Amino acid sequence: MYNSTLSDIKEILKLESSPALCLQQICTSIHKQLPAYDWVGFYFMNHQNRKLYLGPYEGDPTDHTIIDFGKGICGQVAVSGDTYMAEDVNAESNYIACSLNVKSEIVVPMYQGEKLIGQIDIDSHQLKRFKEEDEAFLKAVNTLIVEQYPDLPRYIESLF
Ligand code: SME
């Protein structure tokens, strides 16, 4: 499942199109293929004002389109640069709820070389949904995207 989804993502990236379109198709593909990946989206970093900006996503619309560094799971990953797996979001002291249905969450940072530029965020309606294999899969997704789009920062700036 992870491998077949990665193959699909490679195909999506091969087709020449804009980062916005590709990222949207990647969210849709992951959301459709991975069980209990109920919300799939990208946040990108604005290092100047220390805020995350929502990019393409698949799932219910969220009010949290801009998140301060340090706030919630996403904001914590913006500061730490490390993956965060919340097995039970209700047990988290620094968490921003998007929907009462969400039970667990994983956020995996996206690096361009040494620079932290964004993250992929997945919400699940299932408790303890995410394991190391999910982290490995999502890291691979982020790497494929960064390799395909060396000028991703230009797209990211268009979100601010
Ligand atoms: N739950 C996240 C906020 C983003 S939504 O999940 C889409 C957080 O705590 O940072």
Residues whose N, C-alpha, C, O or C-beta is under 5 A from the ligand:
A	BS01	SME	T62 H64 K71 G72 I73 C74 G75 N94 Y95 I96 A97 C98 D123
